[in-house]
Amino acid sequence: MAIREIVKYPDERLATECSPVQKLDERIQTLIDDMADTMYDAPGIGLAAPQVGEDCRVIVVDTSRRSEPDAFMALINPEIVEHEGELVSEEGCLSVREYNADVKRSSKVRVRALDREGREVDIVAEDLQAIVLQHEIDHLDGILFIDRISRLKRALYDKRLKKNLEKDED
C-alpha cells in the first residue's frame, strides 16, 4: 500500500472520461488500497481513480473518516441508476486547490456497482453520502465540482489559480 500523488486541476487527466474496469485483478486491488491510504492521508472522504492518475472507473468513499469500520466503500464501475430530491451543499475537492463552492445535487441516489470482490452492490444513499457518491462518479466522467458552478465564479477561480501558479513559478 502506498500514498499516491493527487492530480491537481487543471491537469487534463481530470477532464477525461474513464474506461470501465474489465478485470478485477491484482492491479485494481492495489489501486483500491493505495486510493484508500491516499484519501485518509489527505484527509478526504472520497477519491476517484483519475485523481491519482489512473484511467479506470474506481472510487473509494468513507464519510465517517474511519470512525465506523463498515463505512468504507470501494466501488468499481459505479453508476447512478436513480436520483431524487435536491440540495445545495458546500463542496471542496482534493484536486481543486483552496476552493469551496455551493453545488446543487440530488439529495438521494441509488448507485449500482461492483465491490472489490466483483459482487454487484446496490447502494441507496442520502445527504452527505449521496453528495460524495455523485462528486466521485462525476470525476469518472471527467467532471469537477467547479464545472457545476456559475461561469462567473469559475472564471474568478481560474484567474486566481493562474495567478497563484505563476507566482509559484517565480
N, C-alpha and C positions, 0 to 999 in steps of 0.2 A: 504494500500500500504506500502511496506517495501523495504528497500535496502537489498539485499541478498549478502552473501559472494561469491566472484568469485572463482571458482575452478581453481587451477593452475597446469600447466604441471609440473611433469609427472603423475599426478593423472589419474588412469586408466579409470575413467568415461569419460574422453575426447577422449579416443580411442575406444569408443563403438558406434556402430550404434544405433540410437534412434528408438523407436517404434512410429508408426503413432498414431496420436490423433484419437480416435474413437468417442469421445463425447465432444462437446463444452459446458462443464459445468462450474460451479462457480469456480472450482479449476483452470481451464485453464484461465478463465478471470482474476483471482487474480494473476496467474503466469505472464500473459502478463503485468499487471500493475506493478508488482514487477520488472520484467525484464526491463521495461521502466525506472523506477526510478533508478535501478542499473546501467543501461547503461549511463544515463545522469550524475549520480553522479561520475562515474569512472574517467574521462569522456570518452565516446566512441561513435561510430557511428553505431554500430551493436552489437548484443548479441544473442547467441543461448542458448536454454534451458539447454543443458549439462554443459554450463559454470556456471550455478547456481545449478548444481547437479540434474537436472530433466531429466528423460529418456522419452522425447517426442519431436516430430518434430514441434517445435515452434521457430520462430526467431522474433526479433524486429530490425528495421533499421530506422535511421534518419540521412542522410548525411548532413542535414542542421544544425544539432546541435540545434534544436528548433527555428531557425531563421525563418523558414517557417512553419506555422501551419499545412499545409496539407502534409508535407514531412514524418511524422511518419507513419511507416507501421508495423503492426503485421501480420505475415503470419503463417498459420497453414498448415502443410504437404506440404511445398513448394517443387517444383521440377523444374529443368531447362529442358525446352522442346525444346529449340533451342539455339544455340550459334554460333557466327561468329566473325571473326577478332581475333587479338591478340595484347596484350600489356603487357609490363613489368612495374610493379609499386612496390614501396617500401611498404611493409605491416608490421604491428605490430598486436598484439593481447592482449586483457586484460588478457588472461590465460597464456600467454608466457612472463615471466618476462624479462624486459630490453633487448629486442632484436627486431630488424627490419631487413628485408631482401627483396631483389628484388624477386618477384614472377611473373611467366608468367600466364596470364589469358586470357579469351575471352574478347574482347572489347565491345561486345554487347550480351545480353542474353534475352531470353523470359522465364519468370517464371510463372508457374501456381500454385495457392494455394487457400486456403480459408482465408477470412478475419475473424475478431473476431466475426462477426455475422453469419458466416457459409456460406457466399456467395462466389462463385467462382470468383477469380480475375485473370486477365491475365496482366502481367506487362512486358513491354519492357524497358530495362534499358541499358544505355551506360556508359562507362568510370567509374567514381568513384562509382556510384550506382551499376553498373554491378559487379565491383570488390567486393563490400561489400556483395552483394547477394550471389556471388559464395563462398566467405570466410565463411559466416554464414551457408550456406547449406552444405559446407564441414564439419562443426562442427557436423551437424546432422548425417553425415556418418562416424564420428569418425576420421576425417582427420583434422590435423592442418596445418597452412601455412608452418611450419617447415618441414612437410612431403613432401613439394613440392620444397625444396631447395636441393643443391648438398649434397652428403653424407659427403664430407669433411666439408662443412660449418655446417652441422647438428652435426657432431661429435665434432667439436670445441665448438659449443653452449652447447651440452650436458656435455662436460668436464668442461666448465666454470660454468654451473649451478650446477653440482655436487660439485665442489669446494666451491661455494657460500653457498650451502645448508649445507655442512659440517662445514663451518665457523659459520653459524647461530646456529648450534647445540652446539658449544663450549661455 
